[in-house]
Amino acid sequence: MKIIFVVGMFACLSSTAFGLDCYMCIGSVDSDCNGKDNSTMLIQHCPEYAQSRSYCVSYKSIDSIQMTGGFIRGCGFMKKEDERNVCDYLKELHMAVECDDCETDLCNI
């Protein structure tokens, strides 16, 4: 009985492992989220997925219907076999006008 509990606890802990830490915020292009002041931003712990690569992302989006913009920072993921990065993918989908991605902790400032 004790062995099953220990194995179960290890499985739970290993499945919640985190990799990259990224700044996270969502706001208008005029908000603090679009600036370099990270005091109002949260830190997002990106989960690790076996089949994907993690990125920290910051991008400006445009709503083509309302012609309004937003700014987003957070974690992004791409399949390991996909040679594109997150920004290439977001731009192909016309979700990002400006975009930066990186692969080190808190690099998306």
C-alpha positions as CSV (number, residue, x, y, z in Angstrom):
1,M,0.0,0.0,0.0
2,K,2.8,2.5,0.9
3,I,4.6,1.7,-2.4
4,I,1.5,2.6,-4.5
5,F,1.1,5.9,-2.5
6,V,4.8,6.9,-3.1
7,V,4.6,6.0,-6.8
8,G,1.3,7.9,-7.1
9,M,2.8,11.0,-5.4
10,F,5.9,10.9,-7.7
11,A,3.7,10.7,-10.8
12,C,1.6,13.7,-9.6
13,L,4.7,15.8,-8.9
14,S,6.4,14.9,-12.1
15,S,3.4,15.7,-14.2
16,T,3.2,19.2,-12.8
17,A,6.8,20.1,-13.6
18,F,7.4,23.5,-15.0
19,G,10.0,24.7,-17.5
20,L,10.1,28.3,-18.6
21,D,8.9,31.3,-16.6
22,C,7.4,34.1,-18.7
23,Y,5.8,37.5,-18.0
24,M,2.1,37.4,-18.5
25,C,-0.4,40.2,-19.2
26,I,-3.1,41.2,-21.6
27,G,-4.0,44.8,-22.3
28,S,-4.5,47.5,-24.8
29,V,-1.6,48.8,-26.8
30,D,-1.7,51.9,-24.5
31,S,-1.5,49.7,-21.3
32,D,1.4,48.9,-19.0
33,C,1.4,45.5,-20.7
34,N,2.9,47.1,-23.8
35,G,5.7,48.8,-21.8
36,K,8.9,47.7,-20.2
37,D,7.7,48.1,-16.6
38,N,7.2,44.6,-15.4
39,S,5.8,45.6,-11.9
40,T,2.2,45.1,-13.0
41,M,2.8,41.8,-14.8
42,L,2.3,38.3,-13.5
43,I,4.8,35.5,-13.8
44,Q,3.4,32.5,-15.7
45,H,5.0,29.1,-15.1
46,C,4.8,27.3,-18.5
47,P,4.1,23.6,-18.2
48,E,6.5,21.2,-20.0
49,Y,4.9,19.1,-22.7
50,A,6.8,16.1,-24.1
51,Q,5.9,16.9,-27.7
52,S,6.4,20.6,-27.8
53,R,8.9,23.5,-27.4
54,S,8.1,26.3,-25.0
55,Y,8.6,30.0,-25.7
56,C,8.0,33.3,-24.0
57,V,6.0,35.5,-26.3
58,S,5.0,39.1,-26.5
59,Y,2.9,40.3,-29.4
60,K,0.6,43.1,-30.6
61,S,-2.6,41.9,-32.1
62,I,-5.2,43.8,-34.3
63,D,-8.9,43.0,-34.4
64,S,-9.6,43.5,-38.1
65,I,-13.3,44.0,-37.5
66,Q,-13.2,46.6,-34.8
67,M,-9.7,47.9,-35.8
68,T,-8.6,47.8,-32.2
69,G,-5.3,46.5,-30.9
70,G,-4.2,44.5,-27.9
71,F,-0.9,43.5,-26.4
72,I,-0.3,40.0,-25.0
73,R,2.6,38.4,-23.1
74,G,2.8,34.8,-21.9
75,C,3.8,31.2,-22.8
76,G,3.6,29.8,-26.3
77,F,4.1,26.3,-27.5
78,M,5.0,24.7,-30.8
79,K,5.3,21.0,-31.8
80,K,8.9,19.9,-31.7
81,E,8.9,18.7,-35.3
82,D,7.6,22.1,-36.5
83,E,10.5,24.3,-37.7
84,R,8.5,27.5,-37.2
85,N,8.6,29.5,-34.0
86,V,5.5,30.9,-32.2
87,C,5.7,34.3,-33.9
88,D,5.9,32.9,-37.4
89,Y,2.8,30.8,-36.6
90,L,0.9,33.8,-35.1
91,K,1.7,36.0,-38.1
92,E,0.6,33.3,-40.6
93,L,-2.7,33.2,-38.8
94,H,-2.9,37.0,-38.9
95,M,-3.1,37.1,-35.1
96,A,0.0,39.1,-34.6
97,V,1.2,42.3,-36.2
98,E,4.4,42.6,-34.1
99,C,5.8,39.6,-32.3
100,D,8.9,38.6,-30.3
101,D,9.6,35.2,-28.8
102,C,12.5,33.9,-26.8
103,E,13.5,30.8,-24.8
104,T,14.9,31.9,-21.5
105,D,13.2,32.8,-18.2
106,L,11.4,36.2,-18.1
107,C,12.9,37.2,-21.5
108,N,9.6,38.6,-22.9
109,I,9.9,42.0,-21.4
